[in-house]
Amino acid sequence: MCFSATASFSAGVVLVGLGTLTLRAVRRPRELLLASIPLLFGIQQLIEGVIWLTFSYEAPLLNVVMTHLYSFFSHVLWPVYVPVAVLLVEPPGWRRKALGLFAAGGFAVGAYLMYALVALPIVSRPTGQHIEYVAPHFFAATVMSLYLLSTTVSPVFSTYRTVKVFGVLALLSFGAVYYFYAAWFISVWCFFAAMLSVIIYFHLVQRRLSREEVNW
């Protein structure tokens, strides 16, 4: 989270617990990637908690390692992971084909950001009550557009209402955070997206209950 180590660790522990429950709701292998989203966000928040500690205890080497690990989640993993996770649970049809295009775009922007992460190391620094990740390449118009499409717009194309809601709220939070917290966008928006991953838990529980009713 973007306010303190305690807040980040607390959010991380809650999300790891929720992620465990979400994985227990899985009944089909294709749901595993989608179900892992809360758990992965929990791990990401725990990593940011460690980053906060590196400022307090002056651990520059650990800071570099944790900053790049966090940035792998925020920059590389999510644009690839989200459209693929949504694609895997989507039934055959035109929506699935559209999601394939989003996944391709996600792979493209993820590959570019992975290259940038190696070629142009990201620096994290505390400013006020937030962590600023200095990554100017992330804010290039084409990169931001592909990132936005893959991480927030792709779920809107899902057949499932709850997955659509996740996408719409992620898109709205993306705009709000960019407007109000542009300097700390990466940290703040990842926190909001992490909180929104609760919706994935309700989606999978709802799907499990629906199947149990049919089998009954």
Secondary structure, DSSP 8 states (H G I E B T S, - for coil): --S-HHHHHHHHHHHHHHHHHHHHT--SGGGHHHHTHHHHHHHHHHHHHHHHHHHHTT-HHHHHHHHHHHHIIIIIIHHHHHHHHHHHHS-SSHHHHHHHHHHHHHHHHHHHHHHHHHHS--EEEEETTEEEEE-GGGGSHHHHHHHHIIIIIGGGGSSSHHHHHHHHHHHHHHHHHHHH-GGGHHHHHHHHHHHHTHHHHHHHHHHHHHHHHHH-
